[in-house]
Amino acid sequence: MNDIFHQIAQRYEELAITVAQSEVIADQKRFMALMKEMADLEPKVTAYNDYTALQNEAASVRELTKNPEMKELAQEELSDIEQRLETLEADMRLMLLPVDEDDQRDVVMEIRAGAGGEEAALFGASLLRMYTRYAERSGYTVALMSISESDIGGVKEAVFTINGRGAFSRLKYESGVHRIQRVPATESQGRIHTSTATVAVLPVLEDVQIDINPNDLRVDVYRSSGKGGQHVNTTDSAVRITHLPSGLVVACQNERSQIKNHETALKLLKLRLFEHAREERDAAYADNRKSQVGTGDRSERIRTYNFPQNRLTDHRINLTLYSLDHVMEGNLGEVIDALQARDIELRLAAQMGKKA
């Protein structure tokens, strides 16, 4: 790792010399690009300089431990320095990880009831409530784009945005099949039923460049469906757009204006088409996302919500919490923190393997 940071420090010094040259200053575009690179490297250089200074200090104190009169005090000081070195080294490893440019973006989340009929739809409603409460607790804002509800208040399908800095960095781990185990209210024998719902999380890309032929679109206008309240409009303002070549269907019904719903639905369609194109270009990403989302079958899952035992299990990291009621109220922080920590651990291992 020292070699990597030494090269970074050398690059920083080269940039400092280059940006001071008059011909570079005159070229504003190049000057700004180099200054940005310097700004990106500066935290790494600072950490490396601090690390080097601590290493030198540790070497000096280690010499003092050879002096019988100074040994005890020097060993105590050396222990403190080594602990600071260990902490700084961990921070430096994190600095080497490539930044996910999508992490700071807003997200579009999609929840769809899977296996289990009406119980799966009720689970979908529970997930929508859980994510809404988590977003509110995190200072994010939620906007419902479209929803299809069942007769008894379940959610067959919901598409909504969660807006706030870093939303994708926190919620991207939620993509996949979620499984619920509980006794339905309609179950007279007290038997536990298993149902599923799928969750997809996409970063909102404001600069999506996708050309769509208007002739490839079928636009349907309809009245919002639901049990009443905020999900229902009194006019035929809801919009459903079908992209005929791909078969993708998007809908928006949260605005009373048909024009606004059309604009939002078209934006979502572009986002999905862009994501589809990116997946095709990146086979590894496609395989990963496919394994996360799956088909909604009961045998596939990333997480199980067991209500009789008040237990939540995330199967990807073997995390088990006996506080499901707490989590369902939107307290997802502990779960997401654990997923992030594991992700960082795996990325660090991969990065160190490449550098070795």
C-alpha positions in Angstrom: 0.0 0.0 0.0 2.9 2.4 0.7 4.0 2.1 -2.9 0.6 3.1 -4.2 0.4 6.2 -1.9 4.0 7.1 -2.8 3.0 7.2 -6.5 0.0 9.3 -5.6 2.2 11.8 -3.7 4.6 12.0 -6.7 1.7 12.6 -9.0 0.5 15.4 -6.7 3.9 17.1 -6.8 4.0 16.9 -10.6 0.6 18.5 -10.8 1.6 21.3 -8.4 4.5 22.1 -10.7 2.4 21.9 -13.8 -0.4 24.1 -12.7 2.1 26.9 -11.8 3.2 27.1 -15.5 2.0 30.2 -17.3 0.8 28.3 -20.4 -1.3 26.0 -18.3 -2.8 28.9 -16.4 -3.8 30.5 -19.7 -5.6 27.3 -20.7 -8.5 27.5 -18.3 -10.0 24.1 -19.4 -6.8 22.2 -18.7 -6.0 24.3 -15.6 -9.4 23.4 -14.1 -9.0 19.8 -14.9 -5.6 19.6 -13.3 -6.8 21.5 -10.2 -9.7 19.0 -9.8 -7.3 16.1 -10.0 -5.2 17.8 -7.3 -8.2 18.3 -5.1 -9.1 14.6 -5.5 -5.6 13.5 -4.6 -5.0 15.9 -1.7 -6.8 13.9 1.1 -4.7 10.8 0.1 -1.5 12.8 0.1 -2.3 14.3 3.5 -3.1 10.9 4.9 0.1 9.4 3.5 2.2 12.3 4.9 0.6 11.7 8.3 1.2 8.0 8.1 4.8 8.5 7.2 5.4 10.9 10.0 3.8 8.4 12.5 6.0 5.6 11.2 9.1 7.8 11.7 7.8 8.7 15.2 7.3 5.0 16.0 10.8 4.2 14.9 12.2 6.9 17.2 10.1 5.7 20.2 11.1 2.1 19.5 14.7 3.1 19.9 13.8 4.6 23.3 12.4 1.2 24.5 16.0 0.0 24.5 16.8 2.4 27.3 16.0 0.7 30.7 15.1 4.1 32.2 12.7 5.1 29.4 11.4 1.6 28.5 8.1 1.6 30.3 7.1 5.1 29.2 8.3 4.5 25.7 6.3 1.3 25.3 3.2 3.0 26.4 3.7 5.8 23.9 4.6 3.2 21.2 1.4 1.3 21.8 -0.6 4.6 21.3 1.2 5.4 18.1 0.7 1.8 16.7 -3.0 2.1 17.4 -3.1 5.4 15.5 -1.2 3.9 12.6 -3.7 1.0 12.4 -6.6 3.4 12.3 -5.0 5.6 9.7 -4.0 2.5 7.6 -7.6 1.4 7.6 -8.7 4.8 6.4 -6.1 4.8 3.7 -7.4 1.5 2.4 -10.8 2.9 2.1 -9.4 5.8 0.1 -8.1 3.4 -2.6 -11.6 2.1 -3.3 -13.1 3.4 -6.6 -16.0 5.8 -6.0 -19.4 4.7 -7.2 -20.6 7.7 -9.1 -24.2 6.7 -8.4 -23.9 6.7 -4.6 -25.0 10.3 -4.1 -28.0 10.0 -6.4 -31.7 9.8 -5.7 -33.3 6.5 -6.3 -36.4 5.0 -8.0 -37.6 2.0 -6.0 -40.0 -0.7 -7.4 -41.9 -3.1 -5.2 -43.8 -6.0 -6.8 -45.8 -8.7 -5.0 -44.4 -12.2 -5.9 -45.5 -15.7 -4.8 -48.3 -15.8 -2.3 -51.3 -14.1 -3.8 -53.1 -11.6 -1.5 -50.6 -12.2 1.3 -47.7 -11.2 -1.0 -49.6 -8.0 -1.8 -50.0 -7.3 1.9 -46.3 -7.9 2.3 -45.7 -5.4 -0.5 -47.7 -2.8 1.4 -45.6 -3.5 4.6 -42.4 -3.0 2.6 -43.6 0.3 1.1 -44.4 1.5 4.6 -41.0 0.4 5.9 -39.1 2.1 3.2 -41.2 5.3 3.5 -40.5 5.5 7.2 -36.8 4.7 6.8 -36.6 7.6 4.2 -38.4 10.0 6.6 -36.1 9.0 9.5 -33.1 9.6 7.2 -34.2 13.0 6.1 -35.1 11.9 2.6 -38.3 12.7 0.8 -40.6 10.2 -0.9 -42.8 10.7 -3.9 -45.1 8.0 -5.2 -45.1 7.6 -8.9 -47.6 4.7 -9.4 -49.4 2.1 -7.3 -51.6 -0.8 -7.9 -53.5 -1.9 -4.8 -55.5 -5.0 -3.9 -59.0 -5.1 -2.6 -57.9 -5.4 1.0 -55.2 -2.8 1.1 -52.2 -4.8 -0.3 -49.8 -3.5 -2.9 -49.4 -5.5 -6.0 -47.0 -3.0 -7.5 -45.6 0.4 -6.4 -43.0 2.7 -8.0 -41.7 5.6 -6.0 -38.7 7.9 -5.7 -36.6 8.6 -2.6 -34.7 11.8 -2.9 -31.8 12.9 -0.8 -28.0 13.0 -0.9 -26.6 9.5 -0.6 -29.9 7.8 -1.0 -28.6 5.2 -3.5 -25.5 4.5 -1.4 -27.8 3.3 1.4 -30.7 1.7 -0.5 -28.9 -0.1 -3.3 -28.5 -3.2 -1.1 -32.3 -3.6 -1.0 -32.6 -5.0 -4.5 -33.7 -8.6 -4.5 -36.3 -11.0 -3.3 -37.7 -10.5 0.2 -39.5 -13.4 1.9 -42.1 -13.2 4.6 -43.2 -15.9 7.0 -46.3 -15.2 9.1 -49.8 -16.4 9.9 -52.2 -14.5 7.7 -55.2 -12.9 9.3 -57.4 -15.1 7.1 -55.7 -18.4 8.2 -58.1 -20.2 10.6 -55.7 -23.1 11.3 -52.8 -20.9 12.5 -50.5 -22.1 9.8 -47.4 -20.0 8.8 -47.5 -19.0 5.2 -44.5 -18.0 3.1 -44.8 -15.2 0.5 -42.4 -13.0 -1.4 -42.0 -9.6 -3.0 -39.3 -8.3 -5.2 -37.6 -4.9 -4.8 -35.5 -3.1 -7.4 -33.5 0.0 -6.7 -32.3 2.2 -9.6 -30.2 5.4 -9.4 -31.9 8.5 -10.8 -29.8 9.8 -13.7 -30.7 13.3 -14.7 -28.4 13.3 -17.7 -29.8 10.1 -19.4 -29.4 10.4 -23.1 -31.8 8.0 -24.7 -33.5 8.6 -28.1 -37.0 7.2 -28.2 -39.0 7.1 -31.4 -42.5 8.3 -30.6 -43.9 5.7 -32.9 -42.5 3.0 -30.6 -44.7 4.2 -27.7 -48.3 3.4 -26.8 -49.7 5.9 -24.4 -52.8 5.0 -22.3 -54.6 7.5 -20.2 -56.8 6.2 -17.3 -58.2 7.1 -13.9 -56.0 6.2 -10.9 -57.1 3.1 -9.0 -57.0 2.5 -5.3 -58.9 2.6 -2.1 -59.1 6.4 -2.0 -57.2 9.3 -0.5 -53.9 10.5 -1.9 -53.6 7.6 -4.4 -56.7 8.5 -6.4 -57.3 11.3 -8.9 -60.8 12.3 -9.9 -59.9 12.8 -13.6 -58.4 10.5 -16.2 -54.9 12.0 -15.6 -52.9 8.8 -14.9 -50.6 7.8 -17.8 -49.2 4.4 -18.8 -46.5 4.2 -21.5 -45.6 1.0 -23.2 -42.3 0.8 -25.1 -43.3 -1.6 -27.9 -39.8 -2.8 -29.0 -38.7 -3.8 -25.4 -42.1 -4.5 -23.9 -41.2 -2.2 -20.9 -44.3 -0.6 -19.3 -44.2 2.4 -17.0 -47.0 4.4 -15.3 -47.4 7.5 -13.3 -50.5 8.7 -11.4 -49.2 10.8 -8.5 -49.9 14.2 -10.3 -53.3 15.6 -11.1 -51.9 16.9 -14.4 -51.8 14.5 -17.3 -48.9 16.4 -18.8 -46.8 16.1 -15.7 -47.6 12.4 -15.3 -46.6 11.9 -18.9 -43.3 13.7 -18.4 -42.5 11.7 -15.2 -43.5 8.3 -16.9 -41.3 9.2 -19.9 -38.4 10.0 -17.6 -38.8 6.7 -15.8 -38.9 4.8 -19.2 -35.7 6.5 -20.3 -34.1 5.5 -16.9 -35.1 1.8 -17.4 -34.0 1.7 -21.0 -30.6 3.2 -20.0 -30.3 0.7 -17.2 -31.1 -2.1 -19.6 -28.5 -0.9 -22.1 -25.9 -0.6 -19.3 -26.6 -4.1 -18.2 -26.1 -5.4 -21.7 -22.8 -3.6 -21.9 -21.7 -4.9 -18.5 -22.3 -8.6 -18.3 -21.0 -8.9 -14.7 -23.3 -6.1 -13.6 -26.2 -7.8 -15.4 -25.5 -11.2 -13.7 -25.3 -9.5 -10.3 -28.6 -7.7 -10.7 -30.3 -10.7 -12.1 -29.2 -12.8 -9.1 -30.4 -10.0 -6.8 -33.9 -9.5 -8.3 -34.6 -13.0 -9.5 -38.1 -14.2 -10.4 -39.9 -13.8 -7.1 -40.0 -17.5 -6.5 -40.1 -18.6 -2.8 -36.8 -20.4 -3.2 -35.0 -17.2 -4.0 -34.4 -14.6 -1.3 -31.9 -12.1 0.1 -33.8 -11.6 3.3 -36.4 -13.3 5.4 -38.9 -11.6 7.7 -40.2 -14.2 10.2 -43.0 -12.6 12.2 -43.7 -15.5 14.7 -40.1 -15.3 15.9 -39.8 -11.5 15.4 -36.7 -12.4 13.4 -35.1 -10.8 10.4 -32.4 -12.7 8.6 -30.3 -11.2 5.7 -28.9 -14.3 4.0 -26.1 -12.5 2.1 -24.2 -11.6 5.3 -25.7 -14.2 7.7 -27.1 -11.4 9.8 -29.9 -12.3 12.2 -31.8 -9.7 14.3 -34.6 -10.5 16.8 -36.2 -7.0 16.4 -38.3 -7.4 13.3 -41.1 -5.2 14.7 -38.5 -2.4 15.1 -37.2 -2.8 11.6 -40.6 -2.8 10.0 -41.1 0.7 11.6 -38.3 1.9 9.3 -35.3 1.3 11.5 -33.2 -0.3 8.8 -30.0 1.4 9.8 -28.4 -1.5 11.6 -29.1 -3.8 8.6 -27.8 -1.4 6.0 -24.7 -0.5 8.1 -23.8 -4.2 8.2 -24.4 -4.6 4.4 -22.2 -1.6 3.7 -19.4 -2.9 6.0 -19.4 -6.2 4.2 -19.4 -4.6 0.8 -16.4 -2.4 1.8 -14.6 -5.5 3.1 -15.1 -7.4 -0.1 -14.1 -4.5 -2.3 -11.0 -3.9 -0.2 -10.0 -7.6 -0.5 -10.5 -7.4 -4.3 -8.6 -4.1 -4.5 -5.7 -5.4 -2.4 -5.6 -8.5 -4.6 -5.3 -6.4 -7.7 -2.5 -4.3 -6.2 -0.6 -7.3 -4.9 
